[in-house]
Amino acid sequence: MQQISTMLMKLFQRARLEKPGQVDPRAVEFTLSLLIAMYDRSGTGYVKTRSAAAALISLSGDTLLAKYRALFQFYAVPDGKETLITRSGLRSLLTDLNQIPAIVGEGCTLSCVEIAIHDCFHGVLSAAVVEEKFLSWLRSEPAVLLWLPTCYRLSATEMVSHQARCR
């Protein structure tokens, strides 16, 4: 927890410098509480750094493609010249990301995760997939992660302004 708290302090300090007055002074406290609620339901005082990073990446204001690439990098393993994500790596990623909608009672079952893994590896003969195959699968908007592009689209539309006047 201490490591994650320190990471969050650095993250929000940088955000305060980039966007003065737009970061709540309690952002570290609130974010840490959310991460604990999502990833430490049994109260062990332990949250995996990778799980916390996945949540922060997915909830960030970055583009979907940037989020997908970052998530791949966190859960993939190097294999010679390539970086690949295995079935177990994808299972960990989907399980970690599933905790985000689960916190508001919208998580899916373990079978949803297994179906998603099967879909990602459909037609793949090897034990892992490359980033392009992974990204292609994510672009098809698998049901287990449908909340991620939906949240992105909602946040993107908040920035849209129209020069039309309503009567």
PyMOL CGO cylinders between C-alpha atoms (Angstrom):
from pymol import cmd
from pymol.cgo import CYLINDER

trace = [
    CYLINDER, 0.00, 0.00, 0.00, 2.84, 2.36, 0.82, 0.3, 1, 1, 1, 1, 1, 1,
    CYLINDER, 2.84, 2.36, 0.82, 4.37, 1.87, -2.62, 0.3, 1, 1, 1, 1, 1, 1,
    CYLINDER, 4.37, 1.87, -2.62, 1.06, 2.60, -4.34, 0.3, 1, 1, 1, 1, 1, 1,
    CYLINDER, 1.06, 2.60, -4.34, 0.44, 5.62, -2.11, 0.3, 1, 1, 1, 1, 1, 1,
    CYLINDER, 0.44, 5.62, -2.11, 3.86, 7.03, -3.01, 0.3, 1, 1, 1, 1, 1, 1,
    CYLINDER, 3.86, 7.03, -3.01, 3.20, 6.38, -6.70, 0.3, 1, 1, 1, 1, 1, 1,
    CYLINDER, 3.20, 6.38, -6.70, -0.15, 8.19, -6.47, 0.3, 1, 1, 1, 1, 1, 1,
    CYLINDER, -0.15, 8.19, -6.47, 1.43, 11.17, -4.68, 0.3, 1, 1, 1, 1, 1, 1,
    CYLINDER, 1.43, 11.17, -4.68, 3.98, 11.56, -7.48, 0.3, 1, 1, 1, 1, 1, 1,
    CYLINDER, 3.98, 11.56, -7.48, 1.31, 11.12, -10.12, 0.3, 1, 1, 1, 1, 1, 1,
    CYLINDER, 1.31, 11.12, -10.12, -1.01, 13.75, -8.68, 0.3, 1, 1, 1, 1, 1, 1,
    CYLINDER, -1.01, 13.75, -8.68, 1.86, 16.18, -7.94, 0.3, 1, 1, 1, 1, 1, 1,
    CYLINDER, 1.86, 16.18, -7.94, 2.73, 16.06, -11.63, 0.3, 1, 1, 1, 1, 1, 1,
    CYLINDER, 2.73, 16.06, -11.63, -0.93, 16.50, -12.55, 0.3, 1, 1, 1, 1, 1, 1,
    CYLINDER, -0.93, 16.50, -12.55, -1.17, 19.56, -10.27, 0.3, 1, 1, 1, 1, 1, 1,
    CYLINDER, -1.17, 19.56, -10.27, 1.78, 21.13, -12.07, 0.3, 1, 1, 1, 1, 1, 1,
    CYLINDER, 1.78, 21.13, -12.07, 0.30, 20.44, -15.50, 0.3, 1, 1, 1, 1, 1, 1,
    CYLINDER, 0.30, 20.44, -15.50, -3.25, 21.48, -14.58, 0.3, 1, 1, 1, 1, 1, 1,
    CYLINDER, -3.25, 21.48, -14.58, -3.14, 23.91, -11.65, 0.3, 1, 1, 1, 1, 1, 1,
    CYLINDER, -3.14, 23.91, -11.65, -6.36, 24.12, -9.66, 0.3, 1, 1, 1, 1, 1, 1,
    CYLINDER, -6.36, 24.12, -9.66, -7.93, 21.08, -11.35, 0.3, 1, 1, 1, 1, 1, 1,
    CYLINDER, -7.93, 21.08, -11.35, -6.70, 18.34, -9.01, 0.3, 1, 1, 1, 1, 1, 1,
    CYLINDER, -6.70, 18.34, -9.01, -8.57, 17.79, -5.76, 0.3, 1, 1, 1, 1, 1, 1,
    CYLINDER, -8.57, 17.79, -5.76, -6.22, 17.97, -2.74, 0.3, 1, 1, 1, 1, 1, 1,
    CYLINDER, -6.22, 17.97, -2.74, -7.68, 14.63, -1.58, 0.3, 1, 1, 1, 1, 1, 1,
    CYLINDER, -7.68, 14.63, -1.58, -7.12, 12.89, -4.94, 0.3, 1, 1, 1, 1, 1, 1,
    CYLINDER, -7.12, 12.89, -4.94, -4.48, 10.53, -3.51, 0.3, 1, 1, 1, 1, 1, 1,
    CYLINDER, -4.48, 10.53, -3.51, -6.73, 9.57, -0.60, 0.3, 1, 1, 1, 1, 1, 1,
    CYLINDER, -6.73, 9.57, -0.60, -9.79, 9.03, -2.82, 0.3, 1, 1, 1, 1, 1, 1,
    CYLINDER, -9.79, 9.03, -2.82, -7.90, 7.06, -5.46, 0.3, 1, 1, 1, 1, 1, 1,
    CYLINDER, -7.90, 7.06, -5.46, -6.21, 4.87, -2.87, 0.3, 1, 1, 1, 1, 1, 1,
    CYLINDER, -6.21, 4.87, -2.87, -9.59, 4.19, -1.25, 0.3, 1, 1, 1, 1, 1, 1,
    CYLINDER, -9.59, 4.19, -1.25, -11.02, 3.18, -4.61, 0.3, 1, 1, 1, 1, 1, 1,
    CYLINDER, -11.02, 3.18, -4.61, -8.09, 0.86, -5.34, 0.3, 1, 1, 1, 1, 1, 1,
    CYLINDER, -8.09, 0.86, -5.34, -8.42, -0.75, -1.90, 0.3, 1, 1, 1, 1, 1, 1,
    CYLINDER, -8.42, -0.75, -1.90, -12.16, -1.24, -2.41, 0.3, 1, 1, 1, 1, 1, 1,
    CYLINDER, -12.16, -1.24, -2.41, -11.54, -2.87, -5.79, 0.3, 1, 1, 1, 1, 1, 1,
    CYLINDER, -11.54, -2.87, -5.79, -8.47, -5.00, -5.06, 0.3, 1, 1, 1, 1, 1, 1,
    CYLINDER, -8.47, -5.00, -5.06, -8.37, -5.61, -1.29, 0.3, 1, 1, 1, 1, 1, 1,
    CYLINDER, -8.37, -5.61, -1.29, -11.88, -6.66, -0.36, 0.3, 1, 1, 1, 1, 1, 1,
    CYLINDER, -11.88, -6.66, -0.36, -10.63, -9.01, 2.33, 0.3, 1, 1, 1, 1, 1, 1,
    CYLINDER, -10.63, -9.01, 2.33, -8.65, -6.25, 4.08, 0.3, 1, 1, 1, 1, 1, 1,
    CYLINDER, -8.65, -6.25, 4.08, -5.18, -7.76, 3.80, 0.3, 1, 1, 1, 1, 1, 1,
    CYLINDER, -5.18, -7.76, 3.80, -3.55, -4.36, 3.30, 0.3, 1, 1, 1, 1, 1, 1,
    CYLINDER, -3.55, -4.36, 3.30, -2.06, -5.60, 0.03, 0.3, 1, 1, 1, 1, 1, 1,
    CYLINDER, -2.06, -5.60, 0.03, -2.87, -4.49, -3.51, 0.3, 1, 1, 1, 1, 1, 1,
    CYLINDER, -2.87, -4.49, -3.51, -0.82, -5.69, -6.49, 0.3, 1, 1, 1, 1, 1, 1,
    CYLINDER, -0.82, -5.69, -6.49, 0.95, -2.79, -8.16, 0.3, 1, 1, 1, 1, 1, 1,
    CYLINDER, 0.95, -2.79, -8.16, 0.08, -4.20, -11.57, 0.3, 1, 1, 1, 1, 1, 1,
    CYLINDER, 0.08, -4.20, -11.57, -3.63, -4.31, -10.70, 0.3, 1, 1, 1, 1, 1, 1,
    CYLINDER, -3.63, -4.31, -10.70, -3.52, -0.72, -9.47, 0.3, 1, 1, 1, 1, 1, 1,
    CYLINDER, -3.52, -0.72, -9.47, -1.68, 0.35, -12.62, 0.3, 1, 1, 1, 1, 1, 1,
    CYLINDER, -1.68, 0.35, -12.62, -4.27, -1.39, -14.82, 0.3, 1, 1, 1, 1, 1, 1,
    CYLINDER, -4.27, -1.39, -14.82, -7.07, 0.49, -13.06, 0.3, 1, 1, 1, 1, 1, 1,
    CYLINDER, -7.07, 0.49, -13.06, -5.26, 3.82, -13.39, 0.3, 1, 1, 1, 1, 1, 1,
    CYLINDER, -5.26, 3.82, -13.39, -4.52, 3.20, -17.07, 0.3, 1, 1, 1, 1, 1, 1,
    CYLINDER, -4.52, 3.20, -17.07, -8.11, 2.23, -17.86, 0.3, 1, 1, 1, 1, 1, 1,
    CYLINDER, -8.11, 2.23, -17.86, -9.54, 5.20, -15.95, 0.3, 1, 1, 1, 1, 1, 1,
    CYLINDER, -9.54, 5.20, -15.95, -7.07, 7.70, -17.42, 0.3, 1, 1, 1, 1, 1, 1,
    CYLINDER, -7.07, 7.70, -17.42, -8.02, 10.32, -19.98, 0.3, 1, 1, 1, 1, 1, 1,
    CYLINDER, -8.02, 10.32, -19.98, -5.78, 8.83, -22.65, 0.3, 1, 1, 1, 1, 1, 1,
    CYLINDER, -5.78, 8.83, -22.65, -7.03, 7.46, -25.97, 0.3, 1, 1, 1, 1, 1, 1,
    CYLINDER, -7.03, 7.46, -25.97, -8.38, 3.94, -26.15, 0.3, 1, 1, 1, 1, 1, 1,
    CYLINDER, -8.38, 3.94, -26.15, -5.49, 2.77, -28.30, 0.3, 1, 1, 1, 1, 1, 1,
    CYLINDER, -5.49, 2.77, -28.30, -2.94, 4.19, -25.84, 0.3, 1, 1, 1, 1, 1, 1,
    CYLINDER, -2.94, 4.19, -25.84, -4.75, 2.46, -22.97, 0.3, 1, 1, 1, 1, 1, 1,
    CYLINDER, -4.75, 2.46, -22.97, -4.86, -0.85, -24.83, 0.3, 1, 1, 1, 1, 1, 1,
    CYLINDER, -4.86, -0.85, -24.83, -1.14, -0.67, -25.68, 0.3, 1, 1, 1, 1, 1, 1,
    CYLINDER, -1.14, -0.67, -25.68, -0.21, 0.19, -22.09, 0.3, 1, 1, 1, 1, 1, 1,
    CYLINDER, -0.21, 0.19, -22.09, -2.31, -2.65, -20.71, 0.3, 1, 1, 1, 1, 1, 1,
    CYLINDER, -2.31, -2.65, -20.71, -0.65, -5.05, -23.15, 0.3, 1, 1, 1, 1, 1, 1,
    CYLINDER, -0.65, -5.05, -23.15, 2.80, -3.93, -22.00, 0.3, 1, 1, 1, 1, 1, 1,
    CYLINDER, 2.80, -3.93, -22.00, 1.91, -4.46, -18.33, 0.3, 1, 1, 1, 1, 1, 1,
    CYLINDER, 1.91, -4.46, -18.33, 0.61, -8.00, -18.80, 0.3, 1, 1, 1, 1, 1, 1,
    CYLINDER, 0.61, -8.00, -18.80, 2.71, -9.29, -21.70, 0.3, 1, 1, 1, 1, 1, 1,
    CYLINDER, 2.71, -9.29, -21.70, 6.02, -11.11, -21.49, 0.3, 1, 1, 1, 1, 1, 1,
    CYLINDER, 6.02, -11.11, -21.49, 9.09, -10.68, -23.70, 0.3, 1, 1, 1, 1, 1, 1,
    CYLINDER, 9.09, -10.68, -23.70, 9.81, -13.59, -26.01, 0.3, 1, 1, 1, 1, 1, 1,
    CYLINDER, 9.81, -13.59, -26.01, 12.93, -12.96, -28.04, 0.3, 1, 1, 1, 1, 1, 1,
    CYLINDER, 12.93, -12.96, -28.04, 12.26, -10.06, -30.39, 0.3, 1, 1, 1, 1, 1, 1,
    CYLINDER, 12.26, -10.06, -30.39, 8.52, -10.02, -29.64, 0.3, 1, 1, 1, 1, 1, 1,
    CYLINDER, 8.52, -10.02, -29.64, 6.36, -9.30, -26.66, 0.3, 1, 1, 1, 1, 1, 1,
    CYLINDER, 6.36, -9.30, -26.66, 3.43, -11.66, -26.23, 0.3, 1, 1, 1, 1, 1, 1,
    CYLINDER, 3.43, -11.66, -26.23, 0.47, -12.03, -23.93, 0.3, 1, 1, 1, 1, 1, 1,
    CYLINDER, 0.47, -12.03, -23.93, -0.30, -15.53, -22.72, 0.3, 1, 1, 1, 1, 1, 1,
    CYLINDER, -0.30, -15.53, -22.72, -3.67, -16.93, -21.73, 0.3, 1, 1, 1, 1, 1, 1,
    CYLINDER, -3.67, -16.93, -21.73, -2.76, -16.57, -18.05, 0.3, 1, 1, 1, 1, 1, 1,
    CYLINDER, -2.76, -16.57, -18.05, -1.59, -12.99, -18.63, 0.3, 1, 1, 1, 1, 1, 1,
    CYLINDER, -1.59, -12.99, -18.63, -4.85, -12.16, -20.38, 0.3, 1, 1, 1, 1, 1, 1,
    CYLINDER, -4.85, -12.16, -20.38, -6.79, -13.88, -17.58, 0.3, 1, 1, 1, 1, 1, 1,
    CYLINDER, -6.79, -13.88, -17.58, -4.98, -11.71, -15.01, 0.3, 1, 1, 1, 1, 1, 1,
    CYLINDER, -4.98, -11.71, -15.01, -5.64, -8.57, -17.04, 0.3, 1, 1, 1, 1, 1, 1,
    CYLINDER, -5.64, -8.57, -17.04, -9.34, -9.30, -17.50, 0.3, 1, 1, 1, 1, 1, 1,
    CYLINDER, -9.34, -9.30, -17.50, -9.77, -10.31, -13.86, 0.3, 1, 1, 1, 1, 1, 1,
    CYLINDER, -9.77, -10.31, -13.86, -8.09, -7.09, -12.71, 0.3, 1, 1, 1, 1, 1, 1,
    CYLINDER, -8.09, -7.09, -12.71, -10.11, -4.91, -15.08, 0.3, 1, 1, 1, 1, 1, 1,
    CYLINDER, -10.11, -4.91, -15.08, -13.33, -6.68, -14.13, 0.3, 1, 1, 1, 1, 1, 1,
    CYLINDER, -13.33, -6.68, -14.13, -12.94, -5.27, -10.61, 0.3, 1, 1, 1, 1, 1, 1,
    CYLINDER, -12.94, -5.27, -10.61, -13.69, -1.78, -11.92, 0.3, 1, 1, 1, 1, 1, 1,
    CYLINDER, -13.69, -1.78, -11.92, -17.32, -2.37, -12.98, 0.3, 1, 1, 1, 1, 1, 1,
    CYLINDER, -17.32, -2.37, -12.98, -17.69, -4.90, -10.12, 0.3, 1, 1, 1, 1, 1, 1,
    CYLINDER, -17.69, -4.90, -10.12, -17.25, -2.08, -7.58, 0.3, 1, 1, 1, 1, 1, 1,
    CYLINDER, -17.25, -2.08, -7.58, -20.59, -0.70, -8.77, 0.3, 1, 1, 1, 1, 1, 1,
    CYLINDER, -20.59, -0.70, -8.77, -22.24, -4.12, -9.04, 0.3, 1, 1, 1, 1, 1, 1,
    CYLINDER, -22.24, -4.12, -9.04, -21.71, -4.56, -12.79, 0.3, 1, 1, 1, 1, 1, 1,
    CYLINDER, -21.71, -4.56, -12.79, -18.91, -7.13, -12.94, 0.3, 1, 1, 1, 1, 1, 1,
    CYLINDER, -18.91, -7.13, -12.94, -19.18, -10.31, -14.98, 0.3, 1, 1, 1, 1, 1, 1,
    CYLINDER, -19.18, -10.31, -14.98, -18.66, -13.91, -13.98, 0.3, 1, 1, 1, 1, 1, 1,
    CYLINDER, -18.66, -13.91, -13.98, -15.54, -15.99, -14.34, 0.3, 1, 1, 1, 1, 1, 1,
    CYLINDER, -15.54, -15.99, -14.34, -17.12, -17.67, -17.36, 0.3, 1, 1, 1, 1, 1, 1,
    CYLINDER, -17.12, -17.67, -17.36, -17.26, -14.28, -19.14, 0.3, 1, 1, 1, 1, 1, 1,
    CYLINDER, -17.26, -14.28, -19.14, -13.51, -13.99, -18.68, 0.3, 1, 1, 1, 1, 1, 1,
    CYLINDER, -13.51, -13.99, -18.68, -12.93, -17.51, -20.04, 0.3, 1, 1, 1, 1, 1, 1,
    CYLINDER, -12.93, -17.51, -20.04, -15.17, -16.83, -23.06, 0.3, 1, 1, 1, 1, 1, 1,
    CYLINDER, -15.17, -16.83, -23.06, -13.21, -13.64, -23.76, 0.3, 1, 1, 1, 1, 1, 1,
    CYLINDER, -13.21, -13.64, -23.76, -9.89, -15.49, -23.55, 0.3, 1, 1, 1, 1, 1, 1,
    CYLINDER, -9.89, -15.49, -23.55, -11.22, -18.14, -25.94, 0.3, 1, 1, 1, 1, 1, 1,
    CYLINDER, -11.22, -18.14, -25.94, -12.33, -15.41, -28.37, 0.3, 1, 1, 1, 1, 1, 1,
    CYLINDER, -12.33, -15.41, -28.37, -8.97, -13.63, -28.24, 0.3, 1, 1, 1, 1, 1, 1,
    CYLINDER, -8.97, -13.63, -28.24, -7.10, -16.87, -28.94, 0.3, 1, 1, 1, 1, 1, 1,
    CYLINDER, -7.10, -16.87, -28.94, -9.53, -18.07, -31.62, 0.3, 1, 1, 1, 1, 1, 1,
    CYLINDER, -9.53, -18.07, -31.62, -7.51, -19.44, -34.52, 0.3, 1, 1, 1, 1, 1, 1,
    CYLINDER, -7.51, -19.44, -34.52, -4.21, -19.02, -32.67, 0.3, 1, 1, 1, 1, 1, 1,
    CYLINDER, -4.21, -19.02, -32.67, -2.07, -22.14, -32.51, 0.3, 1, 1, 1, 1, 1, 1,
    CYLINDER, -2.07, -22.14, -32.51, 0.62, -20.76, -30.20, 0.3, 1, 1, 1, 1, 1, 1,
    CYLINDER, 0.62, -20.76, -30.20, 0.43, -20.27, -26.44, 0.3, 1, 1, 1, 1, 1, 1,
    CYLINDER, 0.43, -20.27, -26.44, 0.46, -16.47, -26.71, 0.3, 1, 1, 1, 1, 1, 1,
    CYLINDER, 0.46, -16.47, -26.71, -0.62, -13.65, -29.02, 0.3, 1, 1, 1, 1, 1, 1,
    CYLINDER, -0.62, -13.65, -29.02, 1.26, -10.64, -30.35, 0.3, 1, 1, 1, 1, 1, 1,
    CYLINDER, 1.26, -10.64, -30.35, 0.20, -7.08, -29.68, 0.3, 1, 1, 1, 1, 1, 1,
    CYLINDER, 0.20, -7.08, -29.68, -1.53, -6.61, -33.06, 0.3, 1, 1, 1, 1, 1, 1,
    CYLINDER, -1.53, -6.61, -33.06, -3.77, -9.66, -32.52, 0.3, 1, 1, 1, 1, 1, 1,
    CYLINDER, -3.77, -9.66, -32.52, -4.53, -8.44, -28.99, 0.3, 1, 1, 1, 1, 1, 1,
    CYLINDER, -4.53, -8.44, -28.99, -5.39, -4.93, -30.26, 0.3, 1, 1, 1, 1, 1, 1,
    CYLINDER, -5.39, -4.93, -30.26, -7.52, -6.35, -33.06, 0.3, 1, 1, 1, 1, 1, 1,
    CYLINDER, -7.52, -6.35, -33.06, -9.47, -8.39, -30.53, 0.3, 1, 1, 1, 1, 1, 1,
    CYLINDER, -9.47, -8.39, -30.53, -9.97, -5.34, -28.28, 0.3, 1, 1, 1, 1, 1, 1,
    CYLINDER, -9.97, -5.34, -28.28, -11.21, -3.27, -31.23, 0.3, 1, 1, 1, 1, 1, 1,
    CYLINDER, -11.21, -3.27, -31.23, -13.99, -5.84, -31.68, 0.3, 1, 1, 1, 1, 1, 1,
    CYLINDER, -13.99, -5.84, -31.68, -15.21, -4.66, -28.24, 0.3, 1, 1, 1, 1, 1, 1,
    CYLINDER, -15.21, -4.66, -28.24, -15.47, -7.94, -26.31, 0.3, 1, 1, 1, 1, 1, 1,
    CYLINDER, -15.47, -7.94, -26.31, -18.44, -8.01, -23.94, 0.3, 1, 1, 1, 1, 1, 1,
    CYLINDER, -18.44, -8.01, -23.94, -16.25, -8.41, -20.84, 0.3, 1, 1, 1, 1, 1, 1,
    CYLINDER, -16.25, -8.41, -20.84, -14.63, -5.03, -21.55, 0.3, 1, 1, 1, 1, 1, 1,
    CYLINDER, -14.63, -5.03, -21.55, -17.50, -3.20, -23.20, 0.3, 1, 1, 1, 1, 1, 1,
    CYLINDER, -17.50, -3.20, -23.20, -17.54, -0.71, -20.33, 0.3, 1, 1, 1, 1, 1, 1,
    CYLINDER, -17.54, -0.71, -20.33, -14.06, 0.58, -21.27, 0.3, 1, 1, 1, 1, 1, 1,
    CYLINDER, -14.06, 0.58, -21.27, -14.82, 2.00, -24.76, 0.3, 1, 1, 1, 1, 1, 1,
    CYLINDER, -14.82, 2.00, -24.76, -18.23, 3.12, -23.50, 0.3, 1, 1, 1, 1, 1, 1,
    CYLINDER, -18.23, 3.12, -23.50, -16.67, 5.16, -20.68, 0.3, 1, 1, 1, 1, 1, 1,
    CYLINDER, -16.67, 5.16, -20.68, -14.11, 6.55, -23.12, 0.3, 1, 1, 1, 1, 1, 1,
    CYLINDER, -14.11, 6.55, -23.12, -16.83, 7.68, -25.54, 0.3, 1, 1, 1, 1, 1, 1,
    CYLINDER, -16.83, 7.68, -25.54, -18.80, 9.28, -22.72, 0.3, 1, 1, 1, 1, 1, 1,
    CYLINDER, -18.80, 9.28, -22.72, -15.80, 11.22, -21.47, 0.3, 1, 1, 1, 1, 1, 1,
    CYLINDER, -15.80, 11.22, -21.47, -14.85, 12.24, -25.02, 0.3, 1, 1, 1, 1, 1, 1,
    CYLINDER, -14.85, 12.24, -25.02, -18.33, 13.68, -25.63, 0.3, 1, 1, 1, 1, 1, 1,
    CYLINDER, -18.33, 13.68, -25.63, -18.04, 15.84, -22.52, 0.3, 1, 1, 1, 1, 1, 1,
    CYLINDER, -18.04, 15.84, -22.52, -15.46, 17.90, -24.39, 0.3, 1, 1, 1, 1, 1, 1,
    CYLINDER, -15.46, 17.90, -24.39, -17.64, 18.45, -27.46, 0.3, 1, 1, 1, 1, 1, 1,
    CYLINDER, -17.64, 18.45, -27.46, -19.15, 21.87, -27.90, 0.3, 1, 1, 1, 1, 1, 1,
    CYLINDER, -19.15, 21.87, -27.90, -21.53, 22.90, -30.64, 0.3, 1, 1, 1, 1, 1, 1,
    CYLINDER, -21.53, 22.90, -30.64, -21.94, 26.40, -31.98, 0.3, 1, 1, 1, 1, 1, 1,
    CYLINDER, -21.94, 26.40, -31.98, -25.68, 25.84, -32.53, 0.3, 1, 1, 1, 1, 1, 1,
    CYLINDER, -25.68, 25.84, -32.53, -28.36, 27.66, -30.60, 0.3, 1, 1, 1, 1, 1, 1,
    CYLINDER, -28.36, 27.66, -30.60, -31.42, 25.88, -29.29, 0.3, 1, 1, 1, 1, 1, 1,
    CYLINDER, -31.42, 25.88, -29.29, -34.85, 27.41, -29.32, 0.3, 1, 1, 1, 1, 1, 1,
]
cmd.load_cgo(trace, "trace")
